[in-house]
Amino acid sequence: MTDIFSQFNPLEGKRFQVMDEQGAISADPALAALIPPELTDDWIKNAYEKMLFMKMADQKANNLQRTGRMGTYASIRGQEATQTGAALAMTPQDWLVPAFRELGVMWMHGVPMENIYVYWMGNELGSLPPPNINCIPISIAVGSQMLHAVGIGMGMKKKKQTSVAVTFFGDGATSEGDFHEAMNCAGVFKPNTVLICQNNQWAISVPRSYQTKSVTIAQKAQAYAIPGIQVDGNDLLAMYIATKTAMDRARAGEGATLIEAYTYRLGDHTTSDDAKKYRDPAEVELWKPKDPMIRLQKYLAGCLHPGTGQNLWSQAYEDELVARYEKEIDTIVEKSQSVQYNPADIFDYTYAQLTPHLIEQRTEFLTRLEISQAEQV
């Protein structure tokens, strides 16, 4: 097993990157040797297509919110490579433990996009994945899911299973006590867990520099005796390699790993936020050329498909994909909007058995709802 964690020690200021912003693979032989054989040009092209679909689905969610057909939504714009690279390293037997900005990795792990839309439309049925899809519900409470992932990883290790729990969280979550509790347990119990911090530089309106004075987030792993690595989160290949290596460690019984995906939130925190009030637009412009989609387009545009002599990316190819995905996503929206919603669900899925005060609130709520509906008639 290649030990990239010692080669890219965050305390030494080393960030793991394989493909640069111009779409060029590193010429460093040591880095080239880390690229596994499965990362062929076709693999990268297929990954790009998944990233384009999730990007379009993400934009559609924003549009639905703006037209009143969806509730508050947290965009993944700019973070497609972080989620795709990690998702491709996972197997169906692994568990995904998401926060609230994981549309892409949830979809790739098997949660239907209509489920994700239904959730953001305020319907509790969206939290119920299909059978055999190992994904727990979205966690809105910042940082709590990290403890769940460590617990799931401990359980799988105790059962001598090789499945891994992979959790995602933002840079702001590392300021929560839950992060340190999860990391401490990860160091002590060596669970089958990979912790991925999507460091997108902003926790709502609070910049990364106000979260911690540590030079990197990845270096915090060393305080808990687990490996940590900072990865260029906009580099699809680097994210796949780092996640796959971390998961191989966990499967081999070597414990947890912390991955800091160094990326950027190109949009607002959520659709209820306006980043222009606290973030310099010039900063966003500096990050736009680093967009993971752009660097993959550049890479694929320079590759010829065997037997055809055609580039693997062209504007015509992009236009054809966009047209196809638009139709698919429109169908998904129709399915999502057709799912029936029971307003009482806001009470029924908090506890296994309703508490007396929730029973009282539920009864009052339904009575008021009945009166309101009667008045409208």
C-alpha positions in Angstrom: 0.0 0.0 0.0 1.5 3.3 -1.1 2.0 5.6 1.9 1.0 9.0 0.5 0.3 10.2 4.0 4.0 10.3 4.9 4.9 11.7 1.5 2.5 14.6 1.8 2.8 15.7 5.4 0.5 18.7 5.9 2.9 20.0 8.6 5.5 20.4 5.9 3.1 22.4 3.7 2.7 19.6 1.2 -0.7 19.4 -0.7 -1.4 16.4 -2.8 -2.2 17.2 -6.4 -1.9 15.1 -9.6 -3.7 17.3 -12.2 -3.0 21.0 -12.2 -5.4 23.8 -13.1 -4.4 23.6 -16.8 -5.5 20.0 -17.0 -1.9 18.7 -17.1 -0.8 15.6 -15.2 2.3 16.1 -13.1 5.5 15.2 -14.9 7.0 14.2 -11.5 7.8 10.5 -11.8 7.0 10.0 -8.1 3.6 11.5 -8.5 2.9 9.6 -11.8 3.7 6.4 -10.0 0.8 7.0 -7.6 -1.8 7.0 -10.4 -3.5 3.5 -10.4 -4.0 1.7 -13.7 -7.8 2.1 -13.6 -7.6 5.9 -14.1 -7.7 5.7 -17.8 -8.8 8.5 -20.1 -12.2 6.7 -20.5 -12.5 6.6 -16.7 -11.9 10.3 -16.5 -14.4 11.0 -19.2 -17.0 8.9 -17.5 -16.3 10.8 -14.2 -16.6 14.1 -16.0 -20.0 13.1 -17.3 -21.2 12.3 -13.8 -19.8 15.7 -12.6 -21.7 17.5 -15.3 -24.9 15.8 -14.4 -24.6 16.6 -10.7 -23.6 20.2 -11.6 -26.8 20.6 -13.7 -28.9 18.9 -11.0 -27.4 21.3 -8.5 -28.3 24.3 -10.6 -31.8 23.0 -11.1 -32.2 22.7 -7.3 -31.2 26.4 -7.1 -33.7 27.3 -9.8 -36.5 25.4 -8.0 -35.8 27.2 -4.8 -35.9 30.6 -6.5 -39.3 29.8 -8.1 -40.8 28.6 -4.8 -40.8 24.9 -5.6 -38.1 23.9 -3.1 -37.0 25.0 0.3 -33.6 26.3 1.3 -30.8 24.4 -0.6 -27.0 24.2 -0.2 -25.2 24.2 -3.5 -22.2 22.0 -4.4 -21.0 24.4 -7.1 -17.2 24.2 -7.3 -17.0 21.0 -5.2 -17.9 18.5 -7.8 -14.5 16.8 -8.0 -14.2 16.4 -4.2 -17.5 14.5 -4.2 -17.0 12.5 -7.4 -13.4 11.4 -6.6 -14.5 10.1 -3.1 -17.7 8.5 -4.4 -15.8 6.6 -7.1 -13.5 5.1 -4.4 -16.4 3.7 -2.5 -18.3 0.4 -3.0 -22.0 -0.2 -2.5 -21.2 -2.0 0.8 -19.6 1.2 2.3 -21.7 3.6 4.3 -22.1 7.3 3.4 -22.7 9.7 6.3 -23.5 13.1 4.7 -23.8 16.6 6.0 -26.1 18.9 3.9 -23.9 19.7 0.9 -23.5 16.2 -0.5 -26.0 16.1 -3.4 -23.3 14.7 -5.7 -21.8 11.9 -3.6 -25.3 10.9 -2.3 -26.5 10.5 -5.9 -23.4 8.6 -7.0 -23.7 6.3 -4.0 -27.1 5.2 -5.1 -29.6 7.7 -3.6 -32.0 8.6 -6.5 -31.9 12.3 -7.4 -35.7 12.5 -6.9 -35.2 11.4 -3.3 -32.7 14.3 -2.8 -35.1 16.8 -4.4 -38.0 15.5 -2.3 -35.9 16.0 0.9 -35.1 19.6 0.0 -38.8 20.2 -0.9 -39.6 19.5 2.8 -40.9 16.0 2.5 -39.5 13.5 5.1 -39.8 10.7 2.6 -36.7 12.1 1.0 -34.7 10.9 3.9 -35.6 7.2 3.2 -33.2 5.7 0.6 -34.1 2.6 -1.4 -33.3 -0.8 0.2 -29.6 -1.8 0.2 -28.4 1.8 -0.3 -26.1 2.5 2.7 -26.7 6.2 3.3 -28.0 7.7 6.5 -30.2 10.8 6.4 -28.7 14.3 5.8 -27.4 15.9 8.9 -28.3 19.6 9.2 -26.8 20.0 12.7 -23.2 21.0 12.0 -20.7 18.3 12.8 -22.9 15.7 14.5 -22.6 13.2 11.6 -18.8 12.7 12.2 -19.6 10.9 15.5 -22.1 8.7 13.6 -19.5 7.8 11.0 -17.0 6.8 13.7 -19.6 4.8 15.5 -20.6 3.0 12.3 -17.0 2.3 11.6 -16.4 0.9 15.1 -19.4 -1.4 14.6 -18.2 -2.7 11.3 -14.7 -3.3 12.7 -16.2 -5.2 15.7 -18.1 -7.4 13.2 -14.9 -8.0 11.3 -16.4 -6.4 8.2 -14.3 -4.6 5.6 -16.9 -2.0 4.8 -16.0 1.6 5.5 -18.0 4.6 6.7 -17.2 7.8 4.8 -18.4 11.1 6.2 -18.3 14.7 4.8 -18.2 18.0 6.7 -17.2 21.6 6.2 -14.3 23.6 7.6 -16.7 25.2 10.0 -17.5 21.8 11.5 -13.9 21.5 12.7 -14.6 24.2 15.2 -17.3 22.0 16.8 -16.6 19.8 19.8 -18.1 16.9 17.8 -15.2 17.0 15.5 -12.6 16.6 18.3 -14.7 13.9 20.0 -15.0 12.0 16.7 -11.3 12.4 16.0 -10.4 11.2 19.5 -12.5 8.1 19.2 -11.1 7.5 15.7 -7.6 7.5 17.2 -8.4 5.3 20.1 -10.7 2.7 18.5 -9.2 2.7 14.9 -12.7 2.4 13.2 -13.3 1.6 9.6 -13.9 5.3 8.9 -12.7 8.0 6.5 -13.4 11.6 7.5 -13.4 14.1 4.6 -13.4 17.8 5.3 -14.6 19.9 2.4 -12.6 23.0 3.2 -14.4 25.4 0.9 -12.9 28.4 2.7 -16.1 29.7 4.2 -18.5 28.6 7.0 -21.5 30.7 6.0 -20.0 34.2 6.4 -17.0 33.2 8.6 -13.7 32.7 6.6 -11.4 29.8 7.1 -8.9 32.0 8.8 -11.3 32.6 11.7 -12.0 28.9 12.2 -8.5 27.9 13.3 -5.0 29.2 13.3 -3.6 25.8 12.2 -1.9 26.1 8.9 -4.0 23.2 7.6 -7.0 21.3 8.9 -5.3 18.0 7.9 -2.6 18.5 10.5 -5.1 18.2 13.3 -5.1 14.4 12.6 -1.7 14.1 14.1 -2.9 15.2 17.6 -5.1 12.1 17.5 -2.6 9.7 16.1 -4.3 9.1 12.8 -3.0 10.0 9.3 -4.1 13.3 7.7 -3.5 14.7 4.3 -4.4 17.9 2.5 -5.6 17.3 -1.1 -6.4 19.6 -3.9 -10.1 19.1 -3.7 -10.6 20.4 -7.3 -8.3 17.6 -8.6 -10.5 14.6 -9.4 -7.6 12.2 -9.6 -6.0 13.3 -6.3 -9.3 13.0 -4.5 -9.8 9.5 -5.8 -6.3 8.3 -5.0 -6.4 9.8 -1.5 -9.8 8.4 -0.6 -9.0 5.0 -2.1 -5.8 4.8 -0.1 -7.6 5.8 3.1 -10.3 3.3 2.5 -7.8 0.5 1.8 -6.1 1.4 5.2 -9.5 1.0 6.9 -10.3 -2.2 5.2 -7.0 -3.6 6.3 -7.8 -2.8 9.9 -5.4 0.2 10.1 -8.0 2.7 11.3 -9.3 6.0 10.3 -7.9 8.8 8.1 -8.6 12.5 7.9 -8.7 14.0 4.4 -8.8 17.8 3.9 -10.2 18.6 0.5 -8.9 22.1 -0.3 -11.6 23.6 -2.5 -13.9 26.6 -2.8 -17.5 27.4 -2.4 -18.3 29.4 -5.6 -21.8 30.1 -4.7 -23.7 31.3 -1.6 -23.7 29.2 1.6 -27.3 28.3 0.9 -30.1 29.8 -1.1 -31.0 31.9 2.0 -27.6 33.5 2.0 -26.1 36.4 0.0 -22.3 36.0 0.0 -21.8 39.4 -1.7 -22.5 41.0 1.7 -19.4 39.5 3.3 -17.1 38.1 0.6 -15.0 40.1 -1.9 -16.2 39.2 -5.4 -12.5 39.5 -6.5 -11.8 36.4 -4.4 -14.4 34.4 -6.2 -13.0 35.5 -9.6 -9.6 34.2 -8.5 -11.1 30.8 -7.8 -13.2 30.4 -11.0 -10.3 29.3 -13.2 -9.6 26.5 -10.6 -13.1 25.1 -11.3 -12.7 21.2 -11.5 -14.9 21.1 -14.5 -12.7 23.4 -16.5 -9.5 21.5 -15.8 -11.1 18.3 -16.8 -12.4 19.9 -20.1 -8.8 21.0 -20.8 -7.4 17.5 -20.1 -10.0 15.7 -22.2 -9.7 18.2 -25.0 -6.1 17.1 -25.4 -6.8 13.4 -25.5 -7.7 11.5 -28.6 -10.2 8.6 -28.5 -8.5 5.4 -29.8 -9.7 4.5 -33.3 -11.6 7.8 -34.0 -8.9 10.4 -33.8 -11.4 12.7 -32.1 -10.8 14.6 -28.9 -12.5 13.2 -25.8 -14.1 16.7 -25.1 -15.5 19.2 -27.6 -18.3 21.8 -27.4 -20.5 19.5 -29.5 -20.0 16.7 -27.0 -20.8 19.0 -24.1 -23.9 20.4 -25.9 -25.2 16.8 -26.5 -24.7 15.9 -22.9 -26.4 19.1 -21.6 -29.5 18.5 -23.9 -29.8 14.9 -22.7 -29.3 15.7 -19.0 -31.8 18.6 -19.2 -34.5 16.1 -20.2 -33.5 13.6 -17.5 -33.5 16.2 -14.8 -36.9 17.6 -15.9 -38.3 14.1 -15.6 -36.8 13.8 -12.1 -38.4 17.1 -11.1 -41.8 15.9 -12.2 -41.4 12.7 -10.1 -40.3 14.7 -7.1 -43.2 17.1 -7.3 -45.7 14.2 -7.6 -44.7 12.6 -4.3 -47.5 13.1 -1.7 -46.6 15.0 1.4 -48.2 14.5 4.9 -47.8 17.6 7.0 -47.8 15.5 10.2 -44.5 14.0 9.1 -42.7 16.8 10.8 -43.7 15.2 14.1 -43.8 11.5 13.2 -40.1 10.9 12.4 -38.4 12.4 15.4 -38.8 9.6 18.0 -39.8 6.0 17.7 -42.7 6.8 20.0 -44.1 10.3 20.2 -43.6 12.1 23.5 -46.7 13.6 25.3 -45.8 17.2 24.3 -45.3 16.2 20.7 -48.7 14.4 20.7 -50.3 17.6 22.0 -48.5 19.8 19.4 -49.4 17.4 16.6 -53.1 17.4 17.5 -53.1 21.2 17.7 -51.3 21.5 14.4 -53.7 19.2 12.5 -56.7 21.0 14.0 -55.4 24.3 12.8 -54.6 22.9 9.4 -58.1 21.5 9.1 -59.6 24.9 10.0 -57.3 26.6 7.5 -58.2 24.3 4.7 -61.9 24.7 5.5 -61.6 28.5 5.3 -59.9 28.3 1.9 -62.8 26.2 0.6 
